Amino acid sequence: MYSLQEWLCEIGGFAATSLQPAAGAHGELTGILIIRAYHRDRGDLRRTKILIPNSAHGTNPASTAMSGMEVIELPSDERGNVDLAALRAACDDTVAGLMITNPNTLGLFEEHMLEVVEQVHACGGLVYGDGANMNALLGIVRPGDLGIDVMHYNLHKTFSMPHGGGGPGSGPVGVCEKLADFLPGPLVEVIEAGDEDEAPLFGLVMPAKTIGRVKAFHGHFGMLVRAYAYIRMQGKSGMREISDHAVLNANYLRVRLRQTYHVPYDRICMHEFVAEGRWEQAPGIRALDVAKRLMDFGFHPPTNYFPLIVHEALMIEPTESESKQVLDAFTEAMIKIAEEARTHPDILHAAPHVTPVGRLDEVKAAKDLVLCCRPAELGEPAKR
């Protein structure tokens, strides 16, 4: 645990890291609670607003609201960056901080990142970095060096498995030096230095102004072990290769598909890009139809309808682990589906065709929940 804390500090450019948060959104909530505690400790109780770009992860505003802070949404400019004019107008002495996802949910690196950080710091706020997309930056840039004050990592995404590979999650939080005392504890520290013949003695220590525990025991420890093994196996050069391949794969797909699918922010992306699953020549087709049809070709569908600023969004993230052969097969499937959308739309509407069950009524499933299996009672059939 100590080694993992130290490695995450080095990778992200932070002074201290807590391994406690159990997932990415849990790390977000932890980070906002740290920001809130920092301002309260200084007696600055007016700072109750968190600025959040509309290109941020959807859990950002939810985490802010759960912390009791007020969400202020910022628009994006025509290139998918934070609108600097809107940011300047929002920055005042009531701003506690900014939550920014970089690369954002459009898969784009914030072109004005230094200016954004400077503007928020100038008004006395702190900057929270959503590190869920860190697999685009490993070995290339450290968020702490850009001025990010606090950031969570998704260990279950960046350091052990492709996104969507299952759980549980783990969302450690790294902070700059002035926030280290507010981290949730306990942290692992060296409490007695060793010598040539004796290893150091490690212990669990609570930071001086800690926000307290945010998870029982020591977080999702199994995920910590996975991340430790993954980082140790890859080493420094391997970290850089992870991001190089993730970014290369995403841009390869973007360029191959942009003639078939509209990419509203068509500039060099990072680890993912967002295309639209709709065409004027196929007015009845939606992104959901494209996603369901992809299952017939053996591919797990991309994220649908997010970010909200892109209509019928398909967020395509190949990760670093896919080969060129797989990327080419995915591209061919997507082009075939686009052709079907124009010529045989009913095929898409009825998809998937090869799965054990067909298309489910997802609205009914969300509203009419049956969350457990019960034995049959009084001759009634068992519920599932």
C-alpha positions as CSV (number, residue, x, y, z in Angstrom):
1,M,0.0,0.0,0.0
2,Y,2.8,2.4,0.8
3,S,4.5,1.7,-2.5
4,L,1.3,2.2,-4.4
5,Q,0.7,5.5,-2.6
6,E,4.1,6.7,-3.6
7,W,3.8,5.5,-7.2
8,L,0.4,7.3,-7.7
9,C,2.0,10.5,-6.3
10,E,4.8,10.2,-8.8
11,I,2.5,9.4,-11.7
12,G,0.2,12.3,-11.0
13,G,2.5,14.8,-9.6
14,F,1.0,15.0,-6.1
15,A,2.3,15.2,-2.6
16,A,0.1,12.6,-0.9
17,T,-2.4,10.0,-1.8
18,S,-5.2,8.1,0.0
19,L,-6.2,4.7,-1.2
20,Q,-9.5,4.6,0.6
21,P,-12.2,5.7,-2.0
22,A,-14.0,2.7,-3.4
23,A,-14.7,4.0,-7.0
24,G,-14.3,7.0,-9.3
25,A,-17.4,8.8,-8.1
26,H,-16.5,8.0,-4.5
27,G,-13.1,9.7,-5.2
28,E,-14.9,12.7,-6.6
29,L,-17.0,13.0,-3.5
30,T,-13.9,12.7,-1.4
31,G,-12.1,15.4,-3.3
32,I,-15.0,17.8,-3.0
33,L,-15.2,17.1,0.7
34,I,-11.5,17.9,1.0
35,I,-11.9,21.2,-0.9
36,R,-14.8,22.1,1.4
37,A,-12.8,21.2,4.5
38,Y,-9.9,23.3,3.3
39,H,-12.0,26.4,2.9
40,R,-13.8,25.9,6.2
41,D,-10.5,25.4,8.0
42,R,-9.5,28.9,6.8
43,G,-12.8,30.4,7.9
44,D,-13.8,31.1,4.3
45,L,-17.5,30.0,4.5
46,R,-18.7,32.0,1.5
47,R,-17.2,29.5,-0.9
48,T,-20.1,27.2,-1.7
49,K,-20.0,27.0,-5.5
50,I,-18.3,24.3,-7.7
51,L,-17.9,25.2,-11.4
52,I,-18.3,22.2,-13.7
53,P,-17.9,22.3,-17.5
54,N,-20.7,20.6,-19.5
55,S,-18.1,18.3,-21.0
56,A,-17.3,16.8,-17.5
57,H,-18.2,13.3,-16.4
58,G,-21.8,13.1,-15.3
59,T,-21.0,12.0,-11.8
60,N,-19.2,15.3,-11.2
61,P,-22.4,17.4,-10.5
62,A,-23.9,14.5,-8.5
63,S,-20.8,14.3,-6.3
64,T,-20.9,18.1,-5.8
65,A,-24.6,18.0,-4.8
66,M,-24.0,15.2,-2.4
67,S,-21.3,17.3,-0.6
68,G,-23.8,20.1,-0.1
69,M,-22.1,22.4,-2.6
70,E,-23.8,24.3,-5.4
71,V,-23.3,23.2,-9.0
72,I,-22.6,26.0,-11.6
73,E,-22.4,24.6,-15.2
74,L,-20.0,26.1,-17.7
75,P,-20.5,25.8,-21.5
76,S,-17.9,24.6,-24.0
77,D,-16.5,26.6,-26.9
78,E,-16.7,25.5,-30.5
79,R,-13.6,23.3,-30.1
80,G,-14.8,21.4,-27.1
81,N,-12.8,23.4,-24.5
82,V,-14.1,25.2,-21.4
83,D,-15.5,28.6,-22.5
84,L,-13.0,31.0,-21.0
85,A,-15.3,34.0,-21.1
86,A,-18.0,32.0,-19.1
87,L,-15.3,30.9,-16.7
88,R,-14.1,34.4,-16.1
89,A,-17.6,35.6,-15.5
90,A,-18.3,32.8,-13.0
91,C,-15.1,33.2,-10.9
92,D,-15.7,35.2,-7.8
93,D,-15.2,34.9,-4.0
94,T,-18.0,32.4,-3.7
95,V,-16.2,29.8,-5.8
96,A,-14.8,26.9,-3.9
97,G,-13.4,25.2,-6.9
98,L,-13.7,23.8,-10.4
99,M,-14.1,20.1,-11.3
100,I,-12.6,19.5,-14.7
101,T,-12.3,16.2,-16.7
102,N,-9.2,16.4,-18.8
103,P,-9.2,14.8,-21.3
104,N,-12.9,15.6,-21.2
105,T,-15.8,13.3,-22.2
106,L,-15.4,14.3,-25.8
107,G,-11.9,12.7,-25.6
108,L,-10.3,16.1,-26.0
109,F,-7.4,17.6,-24.1
110,E,-8.2,21.0,-22.7
111,E,-6.3,23.4,-24.9
112,H,-6.4,26.2,-22.4
113,M,-5.7,24.1,-19.3
114,L,-3.1,26.4,-17.8
115,E,-5.4,29.5,-18.3
116,V,-8.3,27.6,-16.7
117,V,-6.3,26.7,-13.6
118,E,-4.8,30.2,-13.3
119,Q,-8.3,31.8,-13.5
120,V,-9.7,29.6,-10.7
121,H,-6.7,30.0,-8.5
122,A,-6.8,33.7,-9.0
123,C,-10.2,33.9,-7.4
124,G,-9.2,31.7,-4.5
125,G,-10.7,28.5,-5.7
126,L,-9.1,25.0,-6.0
127,V,-9.0,22.8,-9.0
128,Y,-10.3,19.2,-8.9
129,G,-9.2,16.9,-11.7
130,D,-11.3,14.0,-12.7
131,G,-8.6,11.4,-13.4
132,A,-10.9,8.7,-14.9
133,N,-9.2,9.4,-18.3
134,M,-5.7,9.1,-17.0
135,N,-4.9,6.3,-19.4
136,A,-4.4,9.0,-22.0
137,L,-1.8,10.9,-20.0
138,L,0.5,8.3,-18.3
139,G,4.1,9.2,-18.7
140,I,3.2,12.2,-20.8
141,V,1.9,14.8,-18.4
142,R,1.3,14.9,-14.7
143,P,-1.9,16.7,-13.7
144,G,-0.2,18.1,-10.5
145,D,2.3,19.8,-12.7
146,L,-0.6,21.6,-14.5
147,G,-1.8,23.0,-11.2
148,I,-4.5,20.4,-10.3
149,D,-4.9,20.5,-6.6
150,V,-6.8,17.2,-6.1
151,M,-7.6,14.3,-8.4
152,H,-8.9,10.7,-8.2
153,Y,-7.6,7.8,-10.2
154,N,-9.7,4.9,-11.5
155,L,-7.4,2.0,-10.7
156,H,-10.0,-0.4,-12.2
157,K,-9.7,1.4,-15.5
158,T,-6.2,2.8,-15.9
159,F,-4.2,0.2,-14.0
160,S,-5.8,-3.2,-14.4
161,M,-8.5,-3.7,-17.0
162,P,-10.1,-2.1,-20.0
163,H,-13.0,0.2,-19.2
164,G,-16.2,-1.8,-18.8
165,G,-14.2,-4.9,-17.8
166,G,-16.2,-5.3,-14.6
167,G,-15.6,-4.4,-10.9
168,P,-15.2,-3.7,-8.2
169,G,-13.7,-0.2,-8.5
170,S,-11.1,1.8,-6.7
171,G,-10.7,5.6,-6.7
172,P,-7.6,6.8,-4.8
173,V,-7.3,10.5,-4.4
174,G,-4.0,12.4,-4.8
175,V,-3.6,16.0,-3.5
176,C,-1.1,18.9,-3.5
177,E,0.9,19.6,-0.3
178,K,-1.5,22.1,1.2
179,L,-4.3,19.6,1.1
180,A,-2.4,16.6,2.4
181,D,-3.6,17.1,6.0
182,F,-7.3,16.8,4.9
183,L,-7.0,13.4,3.2
184,P,-9.2,10.6,4.5
185,G,-7.2,8.2,6.6
186,P,-5.6,6.2,7.6
187,L,-2.6,6.5,5.3
188,V,0.4,4.1,5.3
189,E,3.6,5.9,6.4
190,V,7.1,4.9,7.4
191,I,7.1,5.3,11.2
192,E,10.5,3.9,11.8
193,A,13.3,4.0,9.2
194,G,15.2,0.8,8.7
195,D,18.9,0.3,8.1
196,E,21.0,-1.9,5.9
197,D,20.0,-5.0,7.8
198,E,16.5,-4.1,8.7
199,A,13.4,-3.1,6.7
200,P,11.5,0.1,7.6
201,L,8.5,-0.2,9.9
202,F,5.2,0.9,8.3
203,G,2.2,2.1,10.2
204,L,-1.3,3.5,9.7
205,V,-1.5,7.2,10.4
206,M,-4.5,9.7,10.3
207,P,-3.7,13.1,8.7
208,A,-3.9,16.0,11.1
209,K,-7.1,17.6,9.7
210,T,-8.5,14.5,8.0
211,I,-12.1,14.5,6.7
212,G,-12.2,11.0,8.3
213,R,-12.7,7.6,6.9
214,V,-14.7,7.2,3.6
215,K,-14.4,3.4,3.4
216,A,-14.2,0.6,5.8
217,F,-10.9,-1.2,6.2
218,H,-8.4,0.0,3.5
219,G,-10.5,0.5,0.4
220,H,-11.1,-2.2,-2.2
221,F,-7.9,-4.0,-1.4
222,G,-8.1,-6.5,-4.2
223,M,-8.0,-3.7,-6.7
224,L,-5.0,-2.2,-5.0
225,V,-3.1,-5.4,-5.4
226,R,-4.1,-5.5,-9.1
227,A,-2.9,-2.0,-9.7
228,Y,0.3,-2.5,-7.8
229,A,1.1,-5.6,-9.9
230,Y,0.1,-3.8,-13.1
231,I,2.3,-0.7,-12.5
232,R,5.2,-2.8,-11.3
233,M,5.0,-5.0,-14.4
234,Q,4.8,-2.1,-16.8
235,G,7.4,0.1,-15.2
236,K,8.1,3.7,-16.3
237,S,8.4,3.0,-20.0
238,G,5.4,0.8,-20.0
239,M,3.3,3.5,-18.5
240,R,4.1,5.8,-21.5
241,E,3.4,3.0,-23.9
242,I,-0.1,2.4,-22.4
243,S,-1.1,6.0,-23.2
244,D,0.7,6.1,-26.6
245,H,-1.3,3.1,-27.7
246,A,-4.6,4.2,-26.2
247,V,-4.3,7.6,-28.0
248,L,-3.2,6.0,-31.3
249,N,-6.0,3.5,-31.3
250,A,-8.7,6.2,-30.7
251,N,-7.3,8.4,-33.4
252,Y,-7.1,5.5,-35.9
253,L,-10.8,4.8,-35.4
254,R,-11.7,8.4,-35.5
255,V,-10.1,9.0,-38.9
256,R,-11.4,5.7,-40.4
257,L,-15.0,6.4,-39.2
258,R,-15.3,10.2,-39.7
259,Q,-16.5,9.9,-43.3
260,T,-19.3,7.6,-42.2
261,Y,-20.3,9.0,-38.8
262,H,-20.4,12.7,-38.0
263,V,-17.7,13.6,-35.4
264,P,-18.7,17.0,-34.2
265,Y,-15.4,17.9,-32.6
266,D,-13.1,16.4,-35.2
267,R,-9.6,17.2,-34.0
268,I,-6.9,15.1,-32.6
269,C,-8.4,13.2,-29.7
270,M,-6.9,11.4,-26.7
271,H,-8.1,8.0,-25.6
272,E,-11.6,8.3,-27.0
273,F,-13.8,10.3,-29.4
274,V,-17.5,10.9,-29.7
275,A,-19.5,10.3,-32.9
276,E,-23.2,10.7,-33.7
277,G,-25.3,7.7,-34.3
278,R,-27.7,9.4,-36.7
279,W,-28.1,10.3,-40.4
280,E,-30.4,12.6,-42.3
281,Q,-31.0,9.7,-44.8
282,A,-32.1,7.4,-42.0
283,P,-34.4,9.6,-39.8
284,G,-35.7,6.7,-37.7
285,I,-32.3,5.4,-36.6
286,R,-30.8,6.3,-33.2
287,A,-27.5,5.7,-31.4
288,L,-29.2,2.9,-29.5
289,D,-30.0,1.0,-32.7
290,V,-26.4,1.2,-33.8
291,A,-25.2,0.0,-30.4
292,K,-27.7,-3.0,-30.4
293,R,-26.7,-4.0,-33.9
294,L,-23.0,-4.0,-32.9
295,M,-23.7,-6.9,-30.6
296,D,-24.6,-9.0,-33.6
297,F,-21.0,-8.5,-34.9
298,G,-19.6,-9.6,-31.5
299,F,-18.6,-6.2,-30.2
300,H,-19.6,-4.7,-26.8
301,P,-21.4,-1.4,-27.6
302,P,-19.8,1.9,-26.8
303,T,-21.3,4.3,-24.3
304,N,-24.5,5.8,-25.6
305,Y,-26.0,9.3,-25.2
306,F,-23.1,10.7,-23.3
307,P,-21.8,13.4,-23.2
308,L,-25.2,15.2,-23.5
309,I,-23.7,18.0,-25.6
310,V,-23.6,15.6,-28.6
311,H,-26.9,14.4,-30.1
312,E,-27.2,10.6,-30.3
313,A,-23.7,10.3,-28.9
314,L,-21.5,7.2,-29.3
315,M,-18.5,7.5,-27.1
316,I,-15.9,5.2,-28.6
317,E,-12.9,4.2,-26.5
318,P,-10.8,1.3,-27.8
319,T,-8.3,1.4,-24.9
320,E,-4.6,0.4,-25.3
321,S,-5.3,-3.3,-25.4
322,E,-6.9,-3.8,-28.8
323,S,-5.0,-4.9,-31.8
324,K,-5.2,-3.3,-35.3
325,Q,-7.0,-6.4,-36.5
326,V,-9.7,-5.9,-33.9
327,L,-9.9,-2.2,-34.7
328,D,-10.3,-2.9,-38.4
329,A,-13.0,-5.5,-37.7
330,F,-14.8,-2.9,-35.5
331,T,-14.5,-0.3,-38.3
332,E,-15.9,-2.6,-40.9
333,A,-18.9,-3.5,-38.6
334,M,-19.6,0.2,-38.0
335,I,-19.5,1.0,-41.7
336,K,-21.8,-2.0,-42.5
337,I,-24.3,-0.8,-39.8
338,A,-24.3,2.7,-41.3
339,E,-25.2,1.2,-44.7
340,E,-28.0,-0.9,-43.2
341,A,-29.3,2.2,-41.4
342,R,-30.1,3.7,-44.9
343,T,-31.1,0.6,-46.8
344,H,-32.6,-1.8,-44.2
345,P,-33.4,0.1,-41.0
346,D,-35.6,-2.6,-39.7
347,I,-32.6,-4.8,-39.1
348,L,-31.2,-2.2,-36.7
349,H,-34.6,-1.6,-35.0
350,A,-34.9,-5.3,-34.2
351,A,-31.3,-5.9,-33.1
352,P,-29.7,-7.7,-31.5
353,H,-30.5,-10.9,-33.3
354,V,-27.9,-13.4,-32.0
355,T,-28.1,-12.8,-28.3
356,P,-30.0,-15.2,-25.9
357,V,-32.6,-12.5,-25.4
358,G,-33.7,-9.8,-27.8
359,R,-33.9,-6.1,-27.1
360,L,-35.3,-5.4,-23.7
361,D,-37.6,-2.7,-22.5
362,E,-35.0,-0.7,-20.7
363,V,-37.5,2.0,-19.5
364,K,-39.7,-0.7,-17.9
365,A,-36.7,-2.4,-16.4
366,A,-35.6,0.8,-14.7
367,K,-39.1,1.6,-13.4
368,D,-40.3,-1.9,-12.5
369,L,-37.4,-3.2,-10.5
370,V,-37.1,-6.9,-9.4
371,L,-33.8,-6.9,-7.6
372,C,-33.7,-10.5,-6.2
373,C,-34.9,-14.0,-6.8
374,R,-37.7,-15.3,-4.6
375,P,-39.0,-18.9,-4.3
376,A,-42.5,-19.6,-5.6
377,E,-45.1,-19.0,-3.0
378,L,-48.7,-20.3,-2.9
379,G,-48.3,-21.8,-6.4
380,E,-47.1,-18.6,-8.0
381,P,-44.2,-18.7,-10.5
382,A,-40.9,-17.6,-9.1
383,K,-39.9,-14.0,-9.8
384,R,-36.6,-13.1,-11.3
